[in-house]
Amino acid sequence: MDEDTVIYKQGKSEGEKRIDPKILEILALDDLAIGLNKVVAHLKKDEFIGDVYSTTLNATDEIKRLDIIKISGYLWIKASLINDGPDTVYLGINSSNCSNIVKIDESFKIDFAKSDRRINYIWYKCDNGGTSSVRVVGKY
């Protein structure tokens, strides 16, 4: 047997090794710091700069993309889109998959406040031959 091998007999202690209380204290403080960093990261998800940006999209049957950083300089945390018509609009948020249907005079709200991701792109289109005017208000 080499010197790294330890043999324990069932029910008998061959001498307990105690961990230095200072080391336990350091470990506890480290765990606390990790937990606090997670809380801070979670709370930062709700932070806004406090500005609002608004624009109007002219949707056609051609898929288009609104690049949020390009127009406002920041990723958005929330947005509202109102379809003023005359046709239905299809939206994709951060994806070109325009699966969100917004009919005339309806609104569509996006809230990424608790999300790890922000609003970077809004994709939009109408049915073939359709057009629509969409008001957009984004918060960052």
C-alpha positions as CSV (number, residue, x, y, z in Angstrom):
1,M,0.0,0.0,0.0
2,D,1.2,3.5,-0.8
3,E,1.1,6.4,1.6
4,D,-1.9,8.0,-0.2
5,T,-4.2,5.0,0.6
6,V,-6.5,5.4,3.6
7,I,-8.3,2.5,5.1
8,Y,-11.6,3.1,7.1
9,K,-13.2,0.4,9.1
10,Q,-17.0,0.4,9.4
11,G,-18.2,2.1,12.6
12,K,-14.7,3.2,13.7
13,S,-13.1,6.5,13.2
14,E,-9.4,6.5,12.6
15,G,-9.1,10.0,13.8
16,E,-11.1,12.9,12.4
17,K,-9.5,15.6,10.4
18,R,-10.9,19.0,11.3
19,I,-11.1,21.9,8.8
20,D,-9.6,25.1,10.0
21,P,-12.4,27.6,10.9
22,K,-10.6,30.3,8.9
23,I,-10.9,28.1,5.8
24,L,-14.6,27.5,6.5
25,E,-15.0,31.3,6.8
26,I,-13.3,31.9,3.5
27,L,-15.5,29.3,1.8
28,A,-18.6,30.8,3.3
29,L,-17.7,34.3,2.2
30,D,-16.9,33.0,-1.3
31,D,-20.3,31.4,-1.6
32,L,-21.9,34.6,-0.4
33,A,-20.1,36.6,-3.0
34,I,-21.2,34.3,-5.8
35,G,-24.8,34.6,-4.6
36,L,-24.6,38.4,-4.4
37,N,-23.2,38.5,-7.9
38,K,-26.1,36.5,-9.2
39,V,-28.6,38.8,-7.5
40,V,-26.9,41.9,-9.0
41,A,-26.9,40.4,-12.5
42,H,-30.6,39.6,-12.1
43,L,-31.4,43.1,-10.9
44,K,-29.5,44.7,-13.8
45,K,-31.9,43.0,-16.3
46,D,-34.6,45.5,-15.2
47,E,-32.4,48.6,-15.7
48,F,-33.4,51.2,-18.3
49,I,-31.4,54.1,-19.6
50,G,-34.7,56.0,-19.5
51,D,-35.1,57.0,-23.1
52,V,-37.8,56.3,-25.6
53,Y,-37.5,56.1,-29.4
54,S,-40.4,56.1,-31.8
55,T,-40.7,55.5,-35.5
56,T,-43.2,54.3,-38.2
57,L,-42.7,51.2,-40.3
58,N,-44.1,51.0,-43.8
59,A,-44.8,47.3,-44.2
60,T,-45.2,45.6,-47.6
61,D,-45.2,42.0,-48.8
62,E,-41.4,42.2,-48.7
63,I,-39.9,41.1,-45.4
64,K,-38.0,44.0,-43.9
65,R,-35.8,44.4,-40.8
66,L,-35.6,47.2,-38.3
67,D,-32.1,47.3,-36.8
68,I,-32.6,48.7,-33.3
69,I,-28.9,49.6,-32.6
70,K,-28.6,51.3,-35.9
71,I,-31.6,53.6,-35.3
72,S,-31.3,54.3,-31.5
73,G,-27.8,53.2,-30.5
74,Y,-29.0,50.8,-27.8
75,L,-30.8,47.5,-27.6
76,W,-34.4,48.0,-26.4
77,I,-35.8,46.4,-23.3
78,K,-39.5,47.0,-24.2
79,A,-41.5,48.0,-27.3
80,S,-45.0,48.6,-28.4
81,L,-46.2,48.2,-32.0
82,I,-49.5,49.5,-33.3
83,N,-50.8,48.4,-36.7
84,D,-52.6,51.4,-38.2
85,G,-53.5,49.3,-41.3
86,P,-54.9,48.9,-43.7
87,D,-53.6,45.2,-43.7
88,T,-52.5,42.6,-41.3
89,V,-48.8,42.7,-40.3
90,Y,-46.6,39.8,-39.3
91,L,-43.7,40.4,-36.9
92,G,-40.6,38.6,-35.9
93,I,-38.6,39.7,-32.8
94,N,-34.9,39.0,-33.1
95,S,-35.8,36.4,-35.8
96,S,-36.9,36.6,-39.4
97,N,-39.7,34.1,-38.5
98,C,-42.6,36.6,-38.7
99,S,-45.1,34.4,-36.7
100,N,-46.7,37.2,-34.6
101,I,-49.9,38.3,-36.2
102,V,-51.0,41.9,-35.6
103,K,-54.3,42.9,-37.3
104,I,-55.5,46.4,-38.1
105,D,-55.9,48.6,-35.0
106,E,-54.3,45.9,-32.8
107,S,-51.1,46.4,-30.8
108,F,-48.3,44.1,-29.9
109,K,-46.2,44.6,-26.8
110,I,-42.7,43.2,-26.2
111,D,-41.2,43.1,-22.7
112,F,-37.7,41.6,-22.3
113,A,-37.1,43.2,-18.8
114,K,-36.5,39.8,-17.1
115,S,-34.8,38.3,-20.2
116,D,-31.1,37.7,-20.8
117,R,-31.6,39.1,-24.2
118,R,-32.8,42.5,-25.5
119,I,-34.7,43.5,-28.6
120,N,-32.1,43.8,-31.4
121,Y,-34.2,43.4,-34.5
122,I,-37.8,43.6,-35.5
123,W,-38.7,41.9,-38.7
124,Y,-42.0,42.7,-40.4
125,K,-44.1,42.0,-43.5
126,C,-47.7,41.9,-44.9
127,D,-49.4,39.3,-47.0
128,N,-48.8,39.3,-50.8
129,G,-50.0,42.7,-52.2
130,G,-50.6,44.1,-48.7
131,T,-49.3,47.3,-47.0
132,S,-49.6,48.6,-43.6
133,S,-48.3,51.5,-41.4
134,V,-47.0,50.4,-38.0
135,R,-46.1,52.8,-35.2
136,V,-43.3,51.6,-33.0
137,V,-42.3,52.9,-29.6
138,G,-39.2,51.4,-28.0
139,K,-37.8,51.9,-24.5
140,Y,-34.1,51.5,-23.6
